[in-house]
Amino acid sequence: MQVSSTKEPARKAFFLLDLTDRIAKAMRIGSGVLLVFIMTVTLVDVIARTTFAATNGGIDVTFTGAVELVSYGMMAMVLLAFPYGVDKGQVIVDLFTDNLRRRTKMILEAVYMFGFAALSSGMTVRFFEVAGRMRRSGESSQDLLIPLHIVYSLASCALAFLALRCTLLAIDYLVSGAKRP
């Protein structure tokens, strides 16, 4: 029989948090791939336009949709990066928190996470509503004719995952009293 600490059962109860950690890491990799894609599209578009201008229109390798690819790619990149970085990138002013007990600091972190979960939940609902409206109207993007309900549905899913992860992190902070490594 294995002896475990008093916090071990609480950690085991958060198998879902471990799963969201893995999913968030995969989403971060997807975000990095999208960043490279955005940079490549921008570079190719600039080279194509420069070639077109330098040859006075003699060589036309320009393409439509670069702005859409970059803008939707940027939105997806940011939404995919949020879940991984939400518990790592917070700026804490030591002047205010330096003399607080560790437990009080974790309660403040949990309140912040619950607030972020509420914000991302609200955004999830709004994106879901817009996706439904776009599906009913059949709207698509201007150049590439991408159905906008797909874009907003994917954004809604990413934000829902962010809300779930923030909620689980906040509960973990309150139960364990410490941040995960």
DOSEKE-838277 format. One record per residue: x, y, z of N, C-alpha, C in turn; residue in three letters. Coordinates in steps of 0.2 Angstrom, whole numbers, padded with zeros to 4 digits, always signed. Example, Ala and Ser with C-alpha at 12.3 -4.5 7.8 and 13.67 -1.06 7.14 Angstrom:
! residues 2
+0066-0028+0039+0062-0022+0039+0066-0016+0039ALA/+0064-0011+0035+0068-0005+0036+0064+0000+0039SER/
//
This chain:
! residues 181
+0004-0006+0000+0000+0000+0000+0004+0006+0000MET/+0002+0011-0004+0006+0017-0005+0003+0023+0000GLN/+0008+0026+0003+0006+0032+0007+0006+0038+0003VAL/+0001+0042+0004+0000+0048+0000-0001+0054+0005SER/+0001+0060+0003+0000+0066+0007-0007+0068+0007SER/-0009+0072+0011-0016+0074+0012-0019+0078+0006THR/-0014+0081+0002-0016+0085-0004-0017+0080-0010LYS/-0014+0074-0010-0014+0069-0015-0021+0067-0018GLU/-0026+0066-0013-0033+0064-0016-0036+0070-0020PRO/-0034+0076-0017-0037+0082-0021-0034+0083-0028ALA/-0028+0081-0029-0024+0081-0035-0027+0076-0040ARG/-0028+0070-0037-0031+0064-0041-0038+0066-0043LYS/-0042+0070-0039-0049+0072-0041-0049+0076-0047ALA/-0043+0079-0049-0042+0084-0054-0039+0081-0060PHE/-0041+0075-0062-0039+0072-0068-0041+0076-0074PHE/-0046+0079-0073-0049+0083-0079-0044+0089-0080LEU/-0041+0092-0075-0036+0097-0075-0030+0095-0079LEU/-0028+0089-0077-0022+0086-0081-0023+0085-0088ASP/-0029+0083-0090-0031+0082-0097-0032+0089-0100LEU/-0034+0094-0097-0034+0101-0100-0027+0104-0101THR/-0023+0102-0096-0016+0104-0097-0013+0101-0104ASP/-0014+0095-0105-0012+0092-0111-0015+0095-0117ARG/-0022+0096-0117-0025+0099-0122-0022+0106-0124ILE/-0021+0110-0118-0019+0117-0119-0012+0117-0122ALA/-0008+0112-0120-0001+0112-0123-0002+0110-0131LYS/-0006+0106-0133-0007+0105-0140-0010+0111-0143ALA/-0014+0114-0140-0017+0121-0143-0011+0126-0144MET/-0007+0126-0139-0001+0131-0140+0003+0129-0146ARG/+0004+0123-0147+0008+0120-0153+0004+0123-0159ILE/-0002+0122-0159-0006+0124-0165-0006+0131-0166GLY/-0006+0135-0160-0005+0142-0161+0002+0144-0164SER/+0007+0141-0162+0014+0142-0165+0014+0140-0173GLY/+0010+0135-0175+0010+0133-0182+0006+0139-0185VAL/+0001+0141-0182-0003+0147-0186+0001+0153-0186LEU/+0006+0154-0181+0010+0160-0182+0015+0160-0188LEU/+0018+0154-0189+0022+0153-0194+0018+0153-0201VAL/+0012+0151-0201+0008+0151-0207+0006+0159-0208PHE/+0005+0162-0203+0003+0170-0204+0009+0173-0207ILE/+0015+0172-0204+0021+0175-0207+0023+0173-0214MET/+0022+0167-0216+0023+0164-0222+0018+0168-0227THR/+0012+0168-0226+0007+0171-0230+0009+0179-0231VAL/+0010+0182-0226+0012+0189-0226+0018+0190-0231THR/+0023+0186-0230+0030+0186-0234+0028+0185-0241LEU/+0024+0180-0242+0023+0178-0249+0019+0184-0253VAL/+0014+0186-0249+0010+0192-0252+0014+0198-0253ASP/+0019+0200-0249+0023+0206-0250+0028+0204-0256VAL/+0031+0198-0256+0035+0197-0262+0031+0197-0269ILE/+0025+0194-0268+0021+0194-0274+0019+0201-0277ALA/+0017+0206-0272+0015+0213-0273+0022+0216-0276ARG/+0027+0215-0273+0033+0219-0275+0035+0216-0282THR/+0035+0210-0283+0036+0208-0290+0032+0211-0295THR/+0025+0211-0293+0020+0214-0298+0022+0222-0299PHE/+0024+0225-0294+0026+0232-0295+0032+0233-0298ALA/+0037+0229-0297+0044+0230-0300+0043+0228-0308ALA/+0039+0224-0310+0038+0222-0317+0033+0226-0320THR/+0030+0231-0317+0025+0235-0320+0019+0231-0322ASN/+0017+0226-0318+0012+0221-0320+0013+0216-0324GLY/+0020+0215-0327+0022+0210-0331+0021+0203-0328GLY/+0023+0202-0322+0022+0196-0318+0017+0197-0313ILE/+0012+0193-0313+0006+0194-0308+0005+0188-0305ASP/+0009+0187-0299+0008+0181-0295+0004+0183-0288VAL/+0001+0189-0288-0003+0191-0282-0009+0186-0281THR/-0011+0186-0275-0017+0181-0274-0022+0185-0269PHE/-0028+0183-0270-0033+0186-0266-0034+0182-0259THR/-0036+0186-0254-0038+0182-0248-0032+0182-0243GLY/-0027+0186-0244-0021+0186-0239-0023+0189-0233ALA/-0027+0195-0234-0029+0198-0228-0034+0194-0223VAL/-0038+0190-0226-0043+0186-0223-0039+0180-0219GLU/-0034+0177-0223-0030+0172-0220-0026+0174-0214LEU/-0024+0180-0214-0020+0183-0209-0024+0185-0203VAL/-0030+0188-0204-0034+0190-0199-0038+0185-0195SER/-0040+0180-0199-0043+0174-0196-0038+0170-0192TYR/-0032+0169-0196-0027+0165-0193-0024+0169-0186GLY/-0024+0175-0186-0022+0179-0180-0027+0178-0174MET/-0034+0178-0176-0039+0177-0171-0038+0170-0168MET/-0037+0165-0173-0037+0158-0170-0030+0157-0166ALA/-0025+0160-0168-0018+0159-0165-0019+0162-0158MET/-0022+0168-0157-0023+0171-0150-0028+0166-0146VAL/-0033+0164-0149-0038+0160-0145-0035+0153-0143LEU/-0030+0150-0147-0027+0144-0146-0022+0145-0140LEU/-0019+0151-0140-0013+0152-0135-0016+0153-0128ALA/-0022+0156-0128-0025+0158-0121-0025+0153-0116PHE/-0028+0147-0117-0028+0142-0112-0021+0140-0109PRO/-0016+0140-0113-0010+0138-0110-0007+0143-0106TYR/-0007+0149-0108-0004+0155-0105-0008+0158-0099GLY/-0014+0156-0098-0018+0160-0093-0016+0159-0086VAL/-0013+0154-0084-0010+0153-0078-0002+0155-0077ASP/+0001+0157-0083+0008+0158-0083+0010+0165-0084LYS/+0006+0169-0087+0008+0175-0089+0005+0181-0085GLY/+0003+0180-0079+0000+0186-0075+0005+0190-0072GLN/+0004+0197-0072+0009+0201-0069+0006+0203-0062VAL/+0011+0202-0057+0009+0203-0050+0013+0208-0048ILE/+0010+0213-0045+0014+0219-0042+0016+0217-0035VAL/+0022+0215-0034+0025+0213-0027+0024+0218-0022ASP/+0023+0224-0023+0022+0229-0018+0016+0228-0014LEU/+0011+0226-0018+0004+0224-0014+0004+0217-0012PHE/+0007+0213-0015+0006+0206-0013+0012+0203-0009THR/+0017+0206-0008+0023+0204-0005+0022+0202+0003ASP/+0018+0205+0006+0017+0204+0013+0011+0199+0015ASN/+0007+0197+0009+0002+0193+0010+0004+0186+0012LEU/+0000+0182+0015+0001+0175+0016+0000+0171+0010ARG/+0003+0166+0009+0003+0162+0003-0005+0160+0001ARG/-0008+0158+0006-0015+0156+0006-0019+0162+0003ARG/-0018+0168+0005-0022+0174+0003-0020+0175-0004THR/-0014+0174-0006-0012+0175-0013-0015+0171-0018LYS/-0016+0164-0015-0019+0159-0019-0027+0161-0020MET/-0030+0163-0015-0037+0165-0015-0038+0171-0020ILE/-0033+0176-0020-0033+0181-0025-0032+0178-0032LEU/-0028+0174-0033-0027+0170-0040-0033+0167-0042GLU/-0036+0164-0037-0043+0160-0039-0048+0165-0041ALA/-0049+0170-0037-0054+0175-0039-0052+0178-0046VAL/-0046+0179-0048-0044+0182-0054-0046+0176-0060TYR/-0045+0170-0058-0046+0165-0063-0054+0164-0064MET/-0058+0165-0058-0065+0164-0059-0068+0170-0063PHE/-0065+0176-0062-0066+0182-0066-0065+0181-0074GLY/-0059+0178-0075-0057+0176-0082-0062+0171-0085PHE/-0064+0166-0081-0069+0161-0083-0075+0164-0085ALA/-0078+0169-0081-0084+0172-0082-0083+0176-0089ALA/-0078+0180-0089-0077+0184-0096-0077+0179-0102LEU/-0073+0174-0101-0073+0169-0107-0079+0166-0108SER/-0083+0164-0103-0090+0161-0104-0095+0166-0107SER/-0094+0173-0105-0098+0177-0109-0097+0178-0116GLY/-0090+0178-0118-0088+0178-0125-0090+0172-0128MET/-0090+0166-0125-0092+0160-0128-0099+0161-0130THR/-0104+0163-0126-0111+0164-0127-0112+0168-0133VAL/-0108+0174-0133-0109+0179-0139-0107+0176-0145ARG/-0101+0173-0145-0099+0170-0152-0103+0164-0154PHE/-0106+0161-0149-0111+0155-0151-0117+0158-0154PHE/-0120+0164-0152-0125+0167-0154-0124+0170-0161GLU/-0118+0173-0162-0116+0176-0169-0115+0170-0174VAL/-0113+0164-0172-0112+0159-0176-0119+0156-0179ALA/-0123+0156-0174-0130+0154-0176-0133+0159-0181GLY/-0132+0165-0180-0135+0170-0184-0132+0170-0191ARG/-0125+0169-0191-0121+0168-0198-0124+0162-0201MET/-0125+0156-0198-0127+0150-0201-0134+0151-0204ARG/-0139+0155-0201-0145+0156-0203-0145+0161-0209ARG/-0141+0166-0209-0140+0171-0215-0136+0168-0221SER/-0132+0163-0219-0127+0160-0224-0121+0165-0226GLY/-0120+0170-0222-0114+0174-0223-0108+0171-0224GLU/-0103+0173-0228-0097+0170-0229-0092+0176-0229SER/-0085+0175-0229-0080+0180-0229-0080+0183-0236SER/-0077+0189-0237-0078+0192-0243-0074+0189-0249GLN/-0067+0187-0248-0063+0185-0253-0063+0178-0254ASP/-0062+0174-0248-0061+0167-0249-0068+0163-0248LEU/-0073+0167-0246-0080+0164-0246-0080+0158-0240LEU/-0077+0159-0235-0077+0154-0229-0083+0156-0226ILE/-0087+0151-0224-0093+0152-0220-0092+0154-0214PRO/-0094+0160-0212-0092+0163-0206-0095+0160-0199LEU/-0100+0156-0200-0103+0152-0194-0097+0147-0192HIS/-0093+0144-0197-0088+0140-0195-0083+0143-0191ILE/-0081+0149-0193-0076+0153-0189-0078+0155-0182VAL/-0084+0157-0182-0087+0159-0175-0088+0153-0171TYR/-0090+0148-0174-0091+0141-0170-0084+0139-0167SER/-0079+0139-0171-0073+0137-0168-0070+0142-0163LEU/-0071+0148-0164-0069+0153-0158-0073+0152-0152ALA/-0080+0150-0153-0084+0149-0147-0081+0142-0143SER/-0079+0137-0147-0076+0131-0144-0070+0133-0140CYS/-0065+0137-0143-0059+0139-0140-0060+0143-0133ALA/-0065+0147-0134-0067+0151-0128-0070+0147-0122LEU/-0074+0142-0124-0077+0138-0119-0072+0133-0116ALA/-0067+0131-0120-0062+0127-0117-0058+0132-0112PHE/-0057+0138-0114-0053+0143-0109-0057+0144-0103LEU/-0064+0144-0103-0068+0145-0097-0067+0139-0093ALA/-0067+0133-0096-0067+0127-0092-0060+0127-0088LEU/-0055+0128-0092-0048+0128-0089-0047+0133-0083ARG/-0050+0139-0084-0049+0144-0079-0053+0142-0073CYS/-0059+0139-0074-0063+0137-0068-0059+0131-0064THR/-0057+0126-0068-0053+0121-0065-0047+0123-0061LEU/-0043+0128-0064-0037+0131-0061-0039+0134-0054LEU/-0045+0138-0055-0047+0142-0049-0049+0137-0043ALA/-0052+0132-0045-0054+0127-0040-0048+0124-0037ILE/-0043+0122-0041-0037+0119-0039-0033+0124-0034ASP/-0033+0130-0036-0029+0135-0032-0033+0135-0025TYR/-0039+0135-0025-0043+0135-0018-0042+0129-0014LEU/-0042+0123-0018-0041+0117-0014-0034+0115-0012VAL/-0030+0116-0017-0023+0114-0015-0019+0120-0012SER/-0020+0126-0013-0017+0131-0010-0010+0133-0014GLY/-0009+0130-0019-0003+0131-0023-0004+0130-0031ALA/+0001+0133-0034+0000+0133-0042+0003+0127-0044LYS/+0001+0124-0049+0004+0118-0052+0010+0120-0056ARG/+0015+0115-0056+0021+0116-0059+0021+0117-0067PRO/
//
